[in-house]
Amino acid sequence: MAECHRGDPALWRRRARAKDESDIVAHAGGRSGRRAGFGLRCRSLPSTRALIHAPWSASKVSTALRCPRLFHFKYVEKLAEPEVMPETRIGKAIHKALEHTLMGTPLTEATEAVRGELPSEIEQRRFDALAAGIPAFTVRIGQFRRRRRVARQLVEYSLAVREDLSATQFYSGDAYYRGVIDLGFLFEDDALALVDHKTGQRIPGTSIADQLEGYAVLAAAAFRHVRTFWLGLHWIAERAVEWSPAVPPETIIDRLVPDLFDNIEAAALAIDDGPRPNPGSWCDRCSYRELCPASRELRYEPVEYEDDED
């Protein structure tokens, strides 16, 4: 197989399906002593290769599909990042400022505290440009709360499920998939809105479900009374919130759960044959780029000098 196809999720999903020898149906809550899910079910039991690397998360799956060597550095050897990209620091700072603001900290106090942690003036200025959109978002959220009967607000809320899709604790040893919801609102009419903050640029045609489907599965397992799910992306730079159509539990059961488990199996299969590199454009932003010979070769092409005949 050509190396350039290693990051193709669809290809790895097809290989994962072909490699499976059985299609066992497992119902949530099937194990004794566990609380059953609200009807969530997985088409087949996770493979051994997927269980070995559990717990999975959205970032862990995407890392495995993008570059098995990067996955090995982060999740197998558990190496500390030799180099933290400025975009990563700024993104974490904005998320932290939003978290403090939504929890009631005055905006100026929240932004000044995290801004001071950035190491350079350039990064601080980039932070200021993004943080300028926080007031508009908090005003919009305030208006939203006044229009709807919010029973509970969730900020940086951790969720996890076992392989049978029953809920468990985030740091529990039996967690199979987990994630942290940036922002959520439980309504009194049994609806739930999930919002994911994005500091990058909005890409036209990007599917909201592709980015939030894992969170929807986690929320469905944790809040079994919810009958309607709203998924939203908060594009901080554009000061916009993009919402998906309402998602009923049936869609989560029939489509999002199988897609999530397929993605995990594809990720597990992608790393099954060892920490092979998959060099590409992402190497420029990789925190482990100096540890990877393939990255260095891609970024520093040798220059050949020709003798001047004159």
N, C-alpha and C positions, 0 to 999 in steps of 0.2 A: 504494500500500500504506500502511496506517495506520502511523504512526511507532511506536505502542506495541507493534507486533509485532516490532520489530527484534531484540529479545533472545530470540526463540523459536528454540532450536536446531533443533527438528524442522522448522520452516518453512524455515529456511535450508538444511537438508539436502535437502529436497524440491526447492528451487530449484536447488541445486548439481547434483543428479542430472539435472534437466530441462535444464540448460544444457550438460551434457556431451554431445558429439556421438559419442563412441565409448566402447566398453567393452573396453579393451585389458587383457589379463591379463599381468602382469609377475611373473616368478618371482624370488624372492630369490637373490642371487648370480649373476644373469644376465650381469653385466658381467665382462669378462675381468680376471683378476688379483684378484678379490675372493672372499673366503670366503663360501660359500653359507650361508644361514640353515638352520634345522633343518626347513624345510618352510613357513616363513612366506611368504605371498604376498599381494599387494595386488590387488584386483579391477581397478583401473584405474590408469594412470599419474597422478601428481599434475598438477593444472592449472598453467598458468603463473602464475596469480594466487596459488596456494598456494606455489609455489617462490620467488616474489619475496620473500615475508616469512619464509622459513625462516631459522633453525631455529625450529620450533614447540615449545611446552611446554604442559602442562595449564593453567597460569595465563594463558599467552598466548592460547590458544584461548578460554578463558572470558571474558577481557577483550574480545576481538573480538566475541563474541556479546552481551556485556552492553552495551557502549558503544563504537562505532567512534571517537568523538572521544577517549576515554580511551586507546584503542589507539594512536591517532596521537600523542598526547602522549608515551606511554611508549616505543613501539617504532619510530616513524618519526622524530619530532623528537628522541627520546631526551632529553627534558627531565628534569632532576633534580626529584625530588618537592618542591614548594614547602612542603608540610606533611605531616609523617608522623603518622598516626593513632596514638593511644596503644595501641590493640589490636594494631597492627602491631609496635610496639616490644616490647610484652610477649610477643607470640607468638614473635618472633625470639629474645628472651632465654631463654624456656623451651626452645626448640629447642636453643639453644647449651648450656644447662645440661645437658640430656639427652645431647647429643653428648659433652660432656666427661666426664660421669659414666659413660657406657657405654664410653668409651675408657680408663677406669681412674682418672680424677681423683677424689679423695675428694669426697663429696657437698657437704660444707660449703664446701670450697674452690671447687668449681664454681659453686655458687649465689651465693656472696658476690661472686665476680669479675664475673658478669654483672649481678647486682642493682645493683651500684654504677654501672653504665653508664646506668641509667634516670634520667631527669631530675627526677622529682618523687616525693614521698613517697607520693602516692596510687597511682602506677604501681608503686612498690616493694611496697606492700601487696597490690596485685592480683597481682603476681608471687609474693609469699610464699604467697598462697592456692593458686595453681596448683602452685608448687614443692613444697608439702606432699604432693602425690601422687607425686612422683618416687621416694621410698624404696619405696613399695609396688610400683611398677612394676619397679624393679631387683631386688627380692626375687623377684617373679614370674618375671622373666627368668632369674635364677639357678636357680630350681627347674626352669624349662623346659629350660635347658641341661643340667642333671643327668639329666633324663629322656630326652633325645634326644641322639644322637651328632652334634654340630655340627662340621662340617668347617671352616667359615669364617664369621666375623661381618662384616657389612657395615654401616658407620655413615657416613651422609651420603655415599653412594656414587653417583658420577656415571655415567650411561649415555647413549648416543646411537645412533641408527640413521640410515642413509641412506634415500633415498626408495624403494629396493628392499629395505629392511628388513635389509640387512647391517649389522653392528655397526661403529661408528667411534668416534673420540674425541669427548669432550664439546664441546671448543672447535674441532673440525675444521671447515673451511670447507664440507665436503660433508654436514654433519649436517642432517637433515630434521626429526627429532623427538628431544627429549632431556628428561631429568629427573634429579632427585637423590633417591634412595631414603633416607628417614629411617633405617630400620633393616631389616636382612635377615639371615636365617640360612640358609646352605647346609648341608644334612644329608648324611650319608654314604649315605643310601638314595636319592639323586637327587631329593630334594624341596627346595623353596625357600619360605621364609616371608618375606613382605614386610609391614612395618608402617609406617603413616603416622601421625605424631603430630598430634592435633587439639586446639587450645586452645579452640575454640568449644563451643557447646552441641550435644548430639546431637539431631538432628531425626528424630523417629519416621518410619519408612518410607523413609529414605534408603538407596539401594542402595550397597553397598560396591563393587561392580564399576564403577559409574559414576565413582567417585573414584579407583580404583586400576587401571583397565583399561590405561591408558597405561603405568604402571610394569610391569605384567605383560607387555606386548608388548616393552618394552625388555629386561626380564630374560630373556625367552624367546630373544631374539636374542643376548644376551651369554652366557648359560649354556645351551648347546644340549643338554647331556646331561640337564637337569632334566626329569622326567616328571610331577611334581605341583607345583602352585603353591598356596600358602595366602596369602590376602589379609586383612590385619587393620587395623582402625582403633583407635588408642590414644586414647581420650577422656580427656584429662588431668584435666579438672575432675571427672569422675565416677569416676576411677580404675578404668576398665574398658577391656578390649580386646575388640572385636567381630570375630569371624572369619567369613569366608565359607566355604561348602563348598569342598572340594578342587576345583581347576580343572585339568583335563588339557590338554595341548598342543593337542588337537583343538578345544577350546573357544576357545582363543586364536586359532587359525588361522581357524576358521569364523565366529566372532562378534566377538571383541574387536578383531582387526585391521581388519575392515571398518568397525566402529563408530568406531574411532579415525580412520581416513582420511576417513570421512564427516564427522566433527566438524571436522577440519581444513579440509576443503573448504567446509563451512558457514561457518566462521569467515572464511575467505578471501573468500567471496562477500559476507559481511556488511559487510566494509570496502572492497569493491571500488568502491563509488560515492562514496568520500570520507569525511572525518572528521565525519560527522553525529552530533549528540548523541542520546542516548537517555535522557532524564532519568527518574529513578525513586527509589525509597527508598535505593538505594546511594549517591546523591549526597551524603548526610550523612556518609558515611565515605570519600569520595573524596579522595585527597591532592592532586588537581589542581582541586578544586572552585572555588577563587578565580580560576582561569584560564578557566573555562567560563561564558559568559553564561547558558546554559540552566540550569545548576546554581544560579546565583545567583537566577534568576527563580523556580525551583521552591522554593528554601529561604527566600527573602525576598519573600513576596507583599506587594504594596502595600496599605497601609491607607487606606481612604477615610473621611474625617471628614465628618459631616453637621452642618450648622449647627443650633444649638438654636433652635427657633422662639420659645422663651420669651425 
